[in-house]
Structure formats: structure tokens, C-alpha cells
Amino acid sequence: MTDMHLAAGELKSEPIRKGFGLGLAEAGKRWDNVVAACADLTESTNMHFFAEAFSSRFIEIGVAEQNLVTVGSGLAAAGKIPFVSSYAAFSPGRNWEQIRTTICLNDRPVKIIGSHAGVSVGPDGATHQMLEDLALMRALPNMVVIAPCDSVEAYKATLAMVSDKRPNYMRLAREATPVFTTEKTPFEIGKAQVFWPGKDVTLVATGTMTYQAMEAADLLAEHKIKAEVIHVATIKPLDGKTILESAAKTGHVITIEEAQINGGLGGAVAELLSENLPTPMIRMGMRDRFGESGKPEELLEHFGLTAKHITQATQHFLSDHNGHKH
């Protein structure tokens, strides 16, 4: 795909949550019925861009995440398009039952934003490193689950959610990450994108891990391994067609996510392949354990979520299955 920046010298880094904040402010300009509410983390979730521009359409709920989503459900019932935000550890971590009962059961188009997800939250530690949100939200009927790969895609996703009539959950990272997509890079809710074509192995990644997968594909090319990188921005509904076509071509699949592999992207792809095209696969991510306190880059290295680790895992995987040399 040419509509993105790939050379390291071209890249800037920016928090993915900033793309959401700017996208929400733009949505406020375009649609009068877009409203927002936050649980005492307005600056941290970057919802302040909207709150400062549209104060009459913003509600500070306070530290009351259960109220946050029930108010959102009520606003949706009144014809508004509500965005509600907090840290993912608290929403959906603390208010899952209210999301289930008041939003999903009634199929209300509330847009739930879970910021500071993944181990890259860093020193805040295991209590704030939300790793189970993808599994929690995937299990809810009617819920759409989105994890953008950079701030530019988060901006597009925010605007796209306004027109989506279903409940949406979008997962955001705290730390600045490389901005490698552009305004021209395709984005569509429910559609996966082939970011890097290949024929030997399929790397299926989401959120912050897609850039790591792209770097891994570049490293693997030096070892004569042509990896295909599929970016899954929408984990539910999963774009099975794009993943199955790639799996049929390469015969090997690796999923990569900054979340629990049980029930997350890895779980979703494993279900897809087992039911439609049984294919050798491995899942990279958090393996049934909690995070730890540390610097973001240290934690990604510790938990094997860097391009180097993806490269090594791919080489071992292919060697075990078809004789590629490590």
C-alpha cells in the first residue's frame, strides 16, 4: 500500500487518543446532535478539545463510570449521538454490566471510548493496564469493537462512528506511537486492510501492534521471508473474507495484539480459521497473565511485543512447519 509513511525518517509520533480528541471536535462541528460525557478524565482522554468548543453539549459526570454509560444510553434514546470516555480499566472494566444492559440490550448507538489500554500505559501498573477489554466487548451482542493503529486512523474512526447506528467501543493507547498512515489510507468500519503484501505468512495485527508488524515484515524480507500484514482496525465484526483469502495464500497465520490473546484478536481469528479454513497459527499478546509496572518500551520488550520478537517468532514458526531456516 502506498498511501502511508514507511521510512523511519518520515515518521512523527503522536498519541492515538489525540486523533480521537480532534476527530470528536470535528464531529461536533459537523453534527449538532453529537454530545459527549467523561468520567473526570477529560484532559487525559483528549475530550477537552470537544468540551472547550461545545461546552453546552458536554457533561462532566465525575468518577462514576456506571452513571457515565447509563447517561449515554439515555442521551441516545433522546436522539443524540453520545461519546463517553474514560480509561479502559474503568470503562468497560468497571461498568460492563451497565453497558450490557442499558446500551447493548437496547441496541443504542453509544460510542464508548476506552483510553490508556494495553501494557504501554507503563508505570501505572497492572491495575491500569487494561488487557481484557477486547474480550469483554467482543462478547456483547450488537457491539462493534475498533482499535485504530495510529492517531490519523483514530480521527477517521471517530467520524465514521457518528454514522454507525450500532453501539461502538474504541480502544486507545496512552503513549505516543508512530503515525504511519495518511489521510489517503483507506478506513472503513468492518473492513481489514492489507498494509503489506506477501505470500509466506500472514501477520494479522491490530491497534499499536500493526506498526510493529510492519517493521517485522521489513526485517523478515531481509531473510527472504515475504510476510503479508493485515491491519484489523475492526475486531468485531471481523472481516473474515480478507483474512481467509490471505490464509489460503500463505498457509500460516500469526496474530499480534497488546491485549489478552484469549477472547481478543487472536481468539477471533482462531475461531474464524477453525470454522472455515483450519490453518496453522500462533497468537502473540498477553498469555493469561497481568501486566507489570515499567517504562512502556521496557514492557513491550519484556512481553515480546516488538518487531524483533515478531520476526523471531515468525522464523521459528515457519521453520517448524515447512523447513525455513531460522
C-alpha positions in Angstrom: 0.0 0.0 0.0 1.5 3.4 -1.0 -0.9 5.6 1.0 1.2 5.6 4.1 4.6 6.6 5.5 7.0 3.7 6.0 10.5 5.2 6.1 11.6 5.9 9.7 12.8 9.4 8.8 9.3 10.4 7.7 7.5 9.5 10.9 6.3 11.6 13.7 4.9 10.1 16.9 1.6 11.1 18.5 -0.8 9.6 21.0 -3.6 7.7 19.3 -6.0 9.3 21.8 -5.2 12.8 20.3 -6.6 11.6 17.0 -9.8 10.7 18.8 -10.0 14.1 20.5 -9.5 16.1 17.3 -12.0 13.8 15.5 -14.6 14.3 18.2 -14.2 18.1 18.0 -14.6 17.9 14.2 -17.7 15.7 14.6 -19.1 18.4 16.9 -18.8 20.9 14.1 -20.5 18.7 11.5 -23.3 17.3 13.6 -25.4 19.3 16.1 -26.6 16.1 17.8 -23.1 14.9 18.8 -22.7 15.1 22.6 -20.0 14.0 25.0 -19.5 12.9 28.6 -16.5 12.0 30.6 -15.7 10.4 34.0 -13.3 13.0 35.4 -10.6 12.3 32.8 -11.4 15.0 30.2 -7.8 16.1 29.6 -6.3 12.6 29.7 -8.8 11.2 27.2 -8.3 14.3 25.0 -12.1 15.0 25.2 -11.2 18.6 26.2 -11.0 19.6 22.5 -14.7 19.0 22.3 -15.6 20.3 25.8 -13.9 23.6 25.2 -15.6 24.1 21.8 -19.1 22.8 22.7 -19.5 23.3 26.5 -23.3 23.2 26.3 -23.0 19.7 24.7 -20.5 18.3 27.2 -21.2 16.7 30.6 -18.6 16.0 33.3 -20.1 13.0 35.1 -17.3 12.7 37.8 -15.8 9.4 39.0 -18.9 7.4 38.3 -18.4 5.2 35.3 -21.7 3.3 35.7 -23.5 6.6 35.5 -21.4 7.6 32.5 -22.7 4.9 30.3 -26.3 4.9 31.5 -26.5 8.7 30.9 -25.0 7.9 27.4 -27.8 5.4 26.8 -30.4 7.9 27.8 -29.0 10.6 25.5 -29.0 8.1 22.6 -32.7 7.3 23.4 -33.4 11.0 23.1 -31.9 11.1 19.6 -28.4 12.3 20.4 -25.1 10.6 19.3 -23.2 10.3 22.6 -19.5 9.7 23.0 -18.5 8.6 26.5 -14.9 8.2 27.6 -12.7 7.1 30.5 -9.7 4.8 31.0 -10.4 1.4 29.6 -9.6 -0.1 33.0 -12.8 1.7 34.2 -14.9 1.7 31.1 -15.6 -1.1 30.2 -13.6 -2.5 33.1 -15.9 -1.2 35.9 -19.2 -0.7 34.1 -19.5 -3.7 31.8 -22.9 -4.7 33.3 -24.4 -1.3 32.6 -23.0 -1.3 29.0 -24.6 -4.7 28.5 -28.0 -3.9 30.0 -28.6 -0.3 29.1 -26.7 0.0 25.8 -26.4 -3.4 24.1 -29.7 -4.9 25.1 -31.4 -1.8 23.7 -29.1 -1.5 20.7 -28.4 2.1 21.5 -25.7 3.9 19.4 -23.5 5.0 22.2 -19.8 5.5 21.4 -17.7 4.1 24.3 -14.0 5.2 24.3 -11.6 3.2 26.4 -8.3 5.1 26.7 -4.9 4.1 28.2 -5.3 0.4 27.2 -2.5 -2.1 26.9 0.8 -2.6 28.8 2.2 0.5 27.2 0.4 2.5 29.8 3.7 1.9 31.6 4.3 2.9 35.2 0.6 3.0 36.2 1.0 -0.8 36.6 -1.2 -3.8 36.2 -4.3 -2.3 37.7 -4.4 0.3 34.9 -3.1 -1.8 32.0 -6.4 -2.9 30.6 -5.8 -6.1 28.6 -9.3 -7.8 28.8 -11.4 -5.1 27.1 -11.3 -6.6 23.7 -12.6 -9.9 25.0 -15.2 -8.2 27.2 -16.6 -6.1 24.4 -16.4 -8.8 21.7 -18.8 -11.0 23.8 -21.5 -8.4 23.8 -24.3 -8.7 21.2 -24.6 -5.7 18.9 -21.3 -4.2 19.9 -18.8 -3.0 17.3 -15.1 -3.2 18.5 -12.5 -0.9 17.0 -8.7 -0.5 17.7 -7.1 2.1 15.4 -3.4 1.8 14.6 -2.4 5.5 14.9 -3.8 9.0 15.5 -4.8 9.6 11.9 -6.9 6.4 11.8 -8.4 7.3 15.2 -9.5 10.6 13.7 -11.2 8.8 10.8 -12.7 6.1 13.1 -14.3 8.8 15.3 -16.0 10.4 12.4 -17.1 7.1 11.0 -18.7 6.1 14.3 -21.1 9.0 14.2 -22.9 7.5 11.2 -22.8 3.9 12.5 -26.2 3.0 14.1 -24.8 0.3 16.4 -23.1 0.6 19.9 -19.4 1.1 19.3 -16.3 0.6 21.5 -13.0 2.1 20.5 -9.7 1.2 22.3 -6.9 3.8 22.5 -3.3 3.8 23.7 -1.7 6.4 26.0 1.8 6.7 24.7 2.8 8.5 21.5 3.2 5.9 18.7 4.4 6.3 15.1 1.9 7.9 12.7 2.4 5.9 9.5 -1.0 6.1 7.8 -2.1 9.2 5.9 -5.3 10.9 5.1 -5.5 8.8 1.9 -5.1 5.4 3.7 -8.4 3.6 3.4 -10.5 3.1 6.5 -14.0 1.6 6.8 -15.7 0.1 9.9 -15.8 -3.7 9.4 -13.0 -3.8 6.8 -9.5 -5.1 7.3 -6.7 -3.7 5.1 -3.7 -5.4 3.6 -0.9 -3.0 4.5 2.0 -5.1 3.3 1.5 -7.8 0.6 3.3 -11.1 0.9 3.0 -14.9 0.3 4.8 -16.8 3.0 3.0 -15.9 6.2 0.1 -13.7 7.3 0.6 -11.3 10.2 -2.7 -10.1 11.5 -2.4 -7.2 13.8 -4.5 -4.5 15.5 -4.0 -1.2 17.3 -0.5 -0.3 18.3 0.9 -3.7 17.2 0.2 -3.1 13.5 3.3 -0.8 13.2 5.4 -3.4 14.9 4.1 -6.0 12.4 5.0 -3.7 9.6 8.6 -3.3 10.9 8.7 -7.1 11.3 7.7 -7.6 7.7 10.6 -5.3 6.7 13.0 -7.3 8.8 11.7 -10.7 7.5 12.2 -9.5 3.9 15.9 -9.4 4.7 15.7 -13.1 5.5 13.8 -13.8 2.2 10.5 -14.3 4.0 7.6 -12.4 2.4 5.1 -11.6 5.1 1.7 -10.2 4.4 0.5 -7.7 7.1 -3.2 -7.3 7.6 -4.4 -4.5 9.8 -7.6 -5.3 11.6 -9.0 -2.0 12.8 -12.4 -3.5 13.4 -12.1 -6.7 15.6 -15.9 -7.1 15.6 -17.4 -7.5 13.1 -14.3 -9.3 11.8 -13.5 -9.0 8.1 -13.3 -12.8 7.6 -13.0 -12.6 3.8 -9.8 -10.6 3.8 -8.2 -12.9 6.5 -9.3 -16.1 4.9 -8.0 -15.1 1.4 -4.6 -14.3 2.9 -4.6 -17.5 5.0 -5.4 -19.6 1.9 -2.5 -17.9 0.1 0.2 -18.2 2.8 -0.9 -21.2 4.8 0.4 -19.7 8.1 -1.2 -17.1 10.4 0.2 -15.1 13.3 -2.0 -12.7 15.3 -0.4 -9.8 17.3 -2.2 -7.6 19.9 -1.4 -5.6 23.0 -4.2 -7.5 24.8 -5.2 -10.9 26.1 -5.0 -13.4 23.3 -7.9 -15.3 24.9 -11.0 -13.7 23.5 -9.2 -10.9 21.8 -8.0 -10.6 18.2 -6.2 -14.0 18.5 -9.3 -15.6 19.7 -11.4 -14.1 17.0 -9.1 -15.2 14.2 -8.7 -18.7 15.7 -12.5 -19.1 15.7 -12.7 -17.9 12.1 -10.0 -20.2 10.9 -11.1 -23.3 12.8 -14.7 -23.0 11.4 -13.8 -22.1 7.8 -10.1 -22.9 6.9 -8.1 -24.7 9.6 -4.6 -23.2 9.3 -1.5 -23.4 11.5 -1.4 -20.3 13.6 0.2 -18.8 16.7 -1.1 -15.9 18.8 1.2 -13.2 20.2 0.0 -11.0 23.0 -0.7 -11.3 26.7 -0.9 -15.0 27.6 -3.3 -15.3 30.5 -1.5 -13.0 32.9 -1.5 -9.4 34.1 1.0 -6.7 33.2 3.7 -5.1 35.4 4.9 -1.6 36.2 7.7 -0.3 34.0 8.6 2.1 31.1 6.4 1.5 28.1 9.3 0.4 25.9 10.6 -1.9 28.6 7.2 -3.6 28.9 6.8 -4.1 25.2 10.2 -5.8 25.1 9.5 -7.8 28.3 6.2 -9.2 27.0 7.6 -9.9 23.5 5.6 -7.3 21.7 8.2 -5.7 19.4 9.1 -6.1 15.8 12.2 -8.1 16.9 10.1 -10.6 18.7 7.6 -10.9 15.9 10.4 -11.5 13.5 11.9 -14.3 15.6 8.5 -15.9 16.3 7.8 -15.9 12.6 11.1 -17.5 11.7 10.6 -20.3 14.3 7.0 -20.8 13.2 7.9 -21.3 9.6 10.9 -23.4 10.4 8.8 -25.8 12.4 6.2 -26.1 9.7 7.9 -26.0 6.4 11.6 -26.0 6.9 12.5 -22.3 6.6 15.9 -21.7 8.3 15.9 -19.6 11.4 
